[in-house]
Amino acid sequence: MVLKLSSHDPLATLPPEIILRILDFSPVSVLASLLAVSKAWHQFIDVTHQHAIYSSESKTSQPSGTSRDLNSLDQSLSISKYYQGTSSWKELCKRQTLLARNWAAKSPVCHDTVLQVGNDPIWRFRVDLKRRLFISTSHAGGLNVTDMDSGHIIWRLPSTLDRDENAVRPYAHLEYEDGMVVFDREGNAVEVWKTDLEGLARGEFRRIAVLNHEYQTRGFQLSYNTLCVVSNEGKGFVYDMAQQPPVMTACLDIEHGAVGHLDQNEDTVIYSIGQKGYYAYDKRSGAFLGALRPTSSTEIFHICAPLADADGDTAAEPRPNSAQSSSRPRGKVITPVEIIQGALPISDDSDYIPHEADEWGAGMLDGDLFVGFSRAGRVFVCPDWRTVLRDQFASSTTHGSLIECESDGSSFDLGGWLAIRHHRLLFEIQDRVYVVSLGRDNHVKDKTHAESASFSILTSSAPQLAVPVSYMTLCDDAILTTYTTLAWRQPIPNIPGNHRGQREENSPLIFPTKAIRILSMAPEISEQASSDSDETNNRSESLNLKARSGPGQPTEQVWQSHDVSFQMASLLEDNLPDWEDEEFVSDQEGTE
């Protein structure tokens, strides 16, 4: 077939190498438009040069955990196995485009599932997408390793309430990286356990070290094959975890009063020092690099909490002999929110905490971006923390922006968590988790300049059950948080480490607990969508997207859909207990 070209068509006047170079700088939407221009353009893009065009790094980014090779996509680090079965670079481009569009949408599609791990409330959990495992600790002690796809516990360590040796205390903080788990024990020490050792089954761990400290430890963080431990007595400890057993490489002299939150990158560790802000140190030399002070922020934004009606609340039908009808659980999962420029209006009855008296907790690094979270519900966003540290004494230096939210601070001590990924922030305010989108430059954008939508989700299946979120994280295709709901009591699995028989006796069949919530943002890819080569940027396609399910198929009691949680709470709505976390973990070791 001979394709006729206009003399003004670039295909007729420019060599293919030049056109390919131009397309390399063009967004996917331009490709979609060109595909519809003529059969010649369709042939050029979708047939002759499809591999060269769609394999370009400007069109497809390599999913986490894989090399730049289509054959490795089945091992991509995705909750929903979103890239499994991808057979071409164009299909990868399509899937990534649909996923990014769904994240950016004002009302994104999602698939909401809840994973109950045993019969004890979750305290901390970590996600191992490479091995398809959840690792978690609980309020009652113990450590569970759960298969991500079946929802079954495959290995566990008992609670110190049941056994003294090889056991995990209640409310143990947990860190994890690529097969290595670290948790704290009584006496200012942390234990290091590792999987994938000779003789161990999948998901089984063996202790390789106990790291003792002479100072009171407040928290620890594991990443970059490095464990950083912080004391409130002016000490920080750095361990090389690539060596077995781990070796301490530095003991840092740091500011006194560390509250326990810390984060690190390849060369720097940043500690939260409460009202003083965040102090940064070189984790090799121990040199003080400077402080990030949220009070030096100039731009201020705020978020107003959505009204109850925005969550799709429906009033419960009054029941006989009921003095007051309680609200039914909410049916709508995601509620849009707006970022508004200016300070949060102060109500007359609010216990307003001024900036200089605010206490700063969790802080996280993501490349050049640093984000901190405060007791009063302020979020500190610093798009270029290295530049701020270098120029902090210059009179013109501003440290970042603030986002203010109305908060009474009640969830800060047992919650106060934060997550960052792909220009998005995740934090909790007053029984609600907010997902806030930043600009591509990591600056806060108000509602008139936002490049992607921001939204919120509730932290419990019923208001009476709400307690602070004790861990949250963002993945490429999902949001994961702890979630309070009602659950069915499960039979104790027949695996080593179970010593709970007596504590399970005479326990109620249905009870409030804290589980793992998986909000999958991956759209379902239909056969028609995968084969339709001309609709890469078709708006109608995004409107017809369905949510793709999370890990596994929720066919057993350990998995339950959000609707099942609603039904259980609805059945018992007149008798729901006012369940709360323990008053306080007396020793706040392992804040982070």
N, C-alpha and C positions, 0 to 999 in steps of 0.2 A: 504494500500500500504506500502510495506517495503522498506525503503530507505537504500541503501548500502553505507557505508562510508569507505574511505581509512583509514588505520591505522595511517597515518600521519595527517589526518584531525583533527583539534582541536575539532570539534564536537564529535569525537570518543574518544578523550583522556581527555578532560577537562569537569568538571561539568558545567551545564548551568549558575550557579551563577558567575563563573570565566569569562566565555565568555561574559556575559552581562556586567560585570565590565570592561572588555577590550573594548567592543564596546562603553561604556560610554565615553571613551577618544578618540574614533575614529571619524574623520570628516564624513560628510554625503557622500562624494565621496567614502569612503571606504565601506560604506553600499551598495552603488550602485554597486560597483565591486563584493562584496560578493553575492549579489542577483543573479549575473550571473554565479557564480561558479558552483552551483549544485542545484538540487531540494531540497536537504536537507537544505542548507543554506537559500534558499528562504522560506521554511516552517518555519525554526527557526526564521527568522527576520520578515517576513511579515505576518505570521499567528499566531504561538504559542506565540511569545513575542513582537508583534507589539506595543502594548500599552506601555509596559515597556521601550522599546527602544526609541520610538519617543516622549514619554512624558518627557524624560529626559531633564533637563535644558541645557545640552550640545548639544541637537539636535533642540530644539524649545525654543525660548524666548517668553515670554508673551507679546502680543501686548499692546501698550499704552492704559491705561484706563480700563484694565480688570484684573480680578483675574485669578489664574492659573486653569482655568476651561473652557472646550470647550463650555459650555452653555453660557458663557459670551462673546463669540467672536463677536456676532452680535452687541454688544455695544462697540466694539473696536474703538479707536480714529483714524480713517482712512478717508481721503478725499473721496476715491473711494469706501468705504465699501468693501475693498479688502478681508476681512476675513469672510464676511457674507456667511452663508451656509456651513462653514467648518464643516465636520462631524467626522473627526478622527484626531489623533495626527500626523499621517503620512501625511495627506493632509495639515495640518498646516505647517509641516516641508517642504513639497514641495513648498507651496506658499511663505514661507519665503526665501527658497533657490532661487527661481526664481526672487523674488523681489531684494534680495541682489546681485544676478548676474547681473540683469539689471542695478542697480545703478553703479556697478563696470565696466560695459562694456564701450568700447571706443566709440561705437555709440549706446547708449541705445534707446530703443523704448519709445515713450512718446505720450500722448494725450494732445493736447494744446487747452485750451478754455479760453475765455475772458468774464468776467462778468462786465457788465455796471451797476453801481448803480446810478439810477436817471440820472440827466442831468448835474451834477456838477463833476469836477475832484476829484478823491479820494486823500485825504492827508494821513491819517493813517487808517489802518484797523487791526482788530484782528479776529482770527478764534476760534470759540467755536465748537469743534468736538463733544462734548458730547450732546449739544443741536442742532447741525447742523445749526449754525448761523454764519453770518459775521456781525461784528459791525464796522462801519466806520465813519470817519469825512471827511470833504471836504474843498477845497480851499475857497468855498463860505460860509462855515459855516453849521451848522446842524449836526445831528447824525442820521445815518440810521442803522436799524437792518434788515438784509436780510436773507430770508430762503435759506439755502445752496443748497437745492435740486431743488426748483422751480425757484430760482433767483429773487423772488418777494420781495419787501420791505414790511415788515409786521408791522413795527412801526418806528416812527421817532420823533426826536426833531427838531424844526425849527432853522433857523439861527438867530443870533442876528441882522442881516440886516433886518429881517422881524418882529421880536418880541423881547421884552426886557426880559420877564420872561420865565423861563424854556426853554432856548435857548442856542445854542452853537456857539461860535465865529468862524470866519474863521481861518483856519490853526490851529485848536485845536489839541494839542497832546492827545493821547489816550492810556490808559493802561487798561488791562482786565485780570481777573482771575476768573474762575468758577462762572459766574453769577454776578460779580461785575465789574462795569465800572467806570473809573476815567478819567476826562478830566479837562483841565485848563480853567480858566476864567480870565477876566481882574482884576487886583489888587492883584497879587501874591497869588491867592487862587485856590484851586482845588475842584471840585464837585465830590461827590461819589454817584452813583446810583446803585440800586440792582434789580435783577429780582427774580422770584420764590417766591415773597411775596404774602400774602393772597389777593385775589381779582384781581391779575394781570394775563393777558392773556400771552400765550407763546410769548417770545421776548419783552415783555413790561417791562419797568424799572420804578422805583420810587426813587426819591432823598432821601437819608438818612442822608447826611451831607455835609457841606461846610467847608473846612479846610483853614483857613486864616493864613497868615504869615506876620511878620513885616519886613522880608528881601526880597530882590528881588530873586524870584525863577527862576531857569534856566532849571530844568528838574525833572522828577519823574519816578519811576519804581515800578511796583506792581508784587510781587510773594511771595510764602511762607506765604501767609496771612499777608504780611507786605508791607506797602507803604513807600518807601524811597524818600524824596524830597531833592533837593540840591539847595543851593544858591551860587552865585559867591562871596558873602561877607563873606565866611569862616564859613558857617553853613550848617549842614545836619540834617534833621528831620526824625524820624522813628515812624511809626504809626502801632499799632496792629489793623488789619482790621477784625479780628475774632470777635471783640466786636462791638456792635451797640449802639450808634454811635462809630466810630473809636476813639481810645485813643492814644495820643502821648506818647511813651514809652521812647524816648531819644531825646535830642538835642545835636548834636555832634559839637565840634569845629574842623574844618577841614582846610586844606590848602586853602588859598585865590586863586581865579582865576579859579574855576571850570567852565568848558565850558558847562555843562548840561548833558553830557552822564554819565550814571552810571549803575551798575548791582549789584546783590546781590545773596547770597546763604543763607543757614540756619543761619549762624552766622556772615557773613562778608558782607560789602558793599564796592565797589570799585568805585572811582570817577576819571574821566578824568580831568587832570589839564593842558591840552594843551601841551606845549613844555616840561614840567617837567615829563610827563608820567602819570602813574596811581597810585593813593594813596589808600591804603586799611585801613579800620577801623573796629573794632569790633562794630557791630551795637547795642549791648546791653550796653556795658560799655563805648563805645566811644574811646577806646584806639587805638592809631595809631599803625598799624601792620607793616608798611613798604611801600616801593614804588617799583613798577615794572617799570624799565627803559629800553625801547626798544633800546636805544643807547648802552646798555651793551651786546647786542646780538653778538654772534660770527659767527654763520653760516648764510650765505646770499644766497638766491635763487632769481630767477626772472622768470617772465612770459612775453613772447612776445605776443602782441596782434595778433590775427589771421588776415590774409590778407582778403580783401573783398571777394575774390573768394571763400574762405573757407566757407562762409555763403551761398553759392549757389546763389550769385547775378547774375542776367542776365541783360544785357544792354537793356534798353527800345528801342523799334523801334522809330527812329526819326519821328516826326510828322510834318505835314505841318505848316509853319509859326512859327516854334519853333526854337528859337535861339540856344538852347542847350537842348538835351534830358536828362531828369532826370532818375535816377536809379529806377527800379521797386523794390517794397518791396521784401524782402528775403523769399525764400520758404523753406529753411532748418532751422530747429529749433535749433538743438544742434551742436556745433562745438568743436571738441577736442582741448585741449591745453596741453602744456607740462611744467612741472616744471623743470627748468634748474639750476644747481648749479653755484654759482657765482653772482656777482653784475650785475645789468642791465646796458648794454652799454649806455653811455651818448652820445646823438646826439649833433651836433654842435649848432643846433637851439633850443634846449630844455632849459626851465627855470629850471635848476636843483636846487633842494632844498637840502642842506646837512642834514645829519642825525640830527645834534644838533639843527638845526633851524626848524625841522619838527614839525607840530602841530598834536597832537594825539586826536582823537575823540572817536567814539564808541568803547566800550570794553565789552566783554561778558565772562561769566563764564559757564563752562560745566563740572562739577565734578572737577578733578584736572587741567583741561585745561583752560587757559585764552588766549583770542585773542583780539588784538586791531587793529585799522585801522586809517591811517593818511591822511592828506591833500595831501601829495605828492604821494599817491598810494602805501604806504608800509603797509604790514600786519605783525603784531607782533604775534608770536606763542610761548606761554610759556606752555610747557606740564605739569609742576608741580609747580604751582604758590605758593603753601604753602611752599614748600622747598626753593624756591627762597627768599621769605619774611623772612624765618627763618635764612637763611645763607647769606643774601644779603651783609653783610659787609666783608665776607671772600674774599680774593683776587682772589680765583679761581672760584668764582660764576659767571656763565653766566645766563642771564635772559631769553634766548630763541633764536629763529631764526627769520629772516626777509625774507619776500617774497616781491620783488620789482616789480612794474608795472609802465609803463609810464603813467603819468597823469599830466594834467595842473591844477588840483585842482578845476576846475570849478564846479564840482558836489558835492563838499564836504559840503558846507553850507546848501544846501537844500536837500542833499542826505546823503552820508557818512554812509549808513546803513550796518549792519552786522548781520549774523545769524550763529549759530553752532548747529550741531546735528549729532550724530553717526559718529564721526571722519570726518566730512565734514564742510567746511567753505563756506559761501555765502557772497559775497561783490560785489560792483559795481565800475567799472573803465571805464570812457569814453564811455558811452552809451552801456555798455556791463556788464552783470552779470556773475561773475565767480563762478563756483562750484569746489572747490579744495579739493581733498581727502588727508587726512593725513594717516599715518600708524596706526596700532592698538595701538601703544604706544603714539599716538598723536604727533609724531615728523614729521616734513616736510620730504618728500621723493622726490628725484629727479626722472626724467623720467626712469632711469635705475633701480631704486629700488621701484618704485610705486607699491602698492598692489591693487589699484583701479585707474581707469582713472579719469582725471579731464576734465572739459569742460566749455563752456561759452554759453550764450544765449543773444540775443539782447534785448534792453529795449523798443523798439518801432516798429511799423509796417512799418515805413518809416523814413529815416534819418531826414527829415525836422521836424518831430514831437517830436524828442527825448528831454526829460527833465529828471532831476535826479529822480531816484527811491526814493520814500518817505517812503516805508516800504517793508520789505521782511522777509520771514520766511521759515524754512524747516519743513516738516512733515515726518512721516515714509514713505509715499508713494507719496509725491508731493513737488514741489517747488512753492511758491506763492510770487508774487511781484506786485507792481504797474506797469502799462504798458500803454504807450501812444499810442493811435490809433484814428481812425475816428469812429464816432458812429452816430446812428440814434437818433433823439430826441424822447424821450418817453413821452406818456401821463402821467400827474401827477396822481399818485395813490390816490384813495379816502380813505385816512387814516388820523387819527388825526395828527396834526403837520404840515400840508401842508399850507403854507402861501406865495406861490411863484408866484401866477398868474400873477401879473404885471411884474415881472422880466422875465417871460417866453415869454411875448408878443414880436412879430417880431423877434424871434430868428431863426437862420438857421436850416433847417431840418437835415443836416449833418454837424457835427462839430468835431474838435479835442477835445479829453478828456483823462483823466487818469482813467483806469479801474483796476480791479483785474485780474491778469493772473494766471491761475491754470495749471501748467505743471505736469500732472499725470504720475508718473513713474511706476505705477502698471501694470504688464503684464496681458493680458487677459488669464484666465484659461479656456481652452477648456475642453469639456467632455472627450476627448481622453487623454488629459494630466492628468486629475484628476484620471482617472481609470488605467492608465498605471503604474503599480507599479514597473516596472523594469527600468524605465528611469529617475530616480530622478536626475541624474547628466549627462544626455545625452546631449552632446554639440549641436546636431542638433535641439533639442527642443528649446534651447535658440535662435537659429537662426531664428526659425519660430514664435517667440513670436509676438503677436499683442499688441498694447497699449490698456489699459483699460480706459474707459472714466472717467472723473472726476465726481464731484457731479451732480446729476440729469441728465436729458437728454436735451441738448441744442436745444430745439424746438421753442423757442420764441426769440423775438428781444433782450431781456435782455442778452441772451447767444449768443455768436457768436464764431465760430471756427476761428482759426488763418487764414485759407484760406479766409474766408469772409472779415477779416480785410485787407488782401492783395488786394482783389478785389476792395474794396471800395477805398483804397488808389490809386490803379491803375487807376480807373475811373477818379479820380480827380488829377492825378499826376502833371498836368500842373498848377493847381491852389491851391496846398497845401500851407497853411499859415505857416510862420515861428513862430510856437507857442512856447511860453516859460512860465515857472513858473513866478509868480509875482517876481518883482525885489528882494525883501527880505521881510521876515516877520519882521517888524520893531522891535517887541519885541520877541526875540527868546526863549520865555518860552516853556517849554515842549520839549526840544531837544530830550530827551529820557525819 
